[in-house]
């Protein structure tokens, strides 16, 4: 359980970092990227637990 939680946290952190970089690089469509980021994070959170 603890290992899965740690792996999940690392995966989420990596996804957030990748999304932040992508959102920064494509700031012209930031609103859509932010919406997608929330959707992806929601999906990851549901899968992690």
Secondary structure as the mmCIF struct_conf table of DSSP 4:
data_model
#
loop_
_struct_conf.conf_type_id
_struct_conf.id
_struct_conf.beg_label_comp_id
_struct_conf.beg_label_asym_id
_struct_conf.beg_label_seq_id
_struct_conf.end_label_comp_id
_struct_conf.end_label_asym_id
_struct_conf.end_label_seq_id
HELX_RH_AL_P HELX_RH_AL_P1 UNK A 2 UNK A 25
TURN_TY1_P TURN_TY1_P1 UNK A 26 UNK A 26
HELX_RH_3T_P HELX_RH_3T_P1 UNK A 27 UNK A 29
HELX_RH_AL_P HELX_RH_AL_P2 UNK A 30 UNK A 48
#
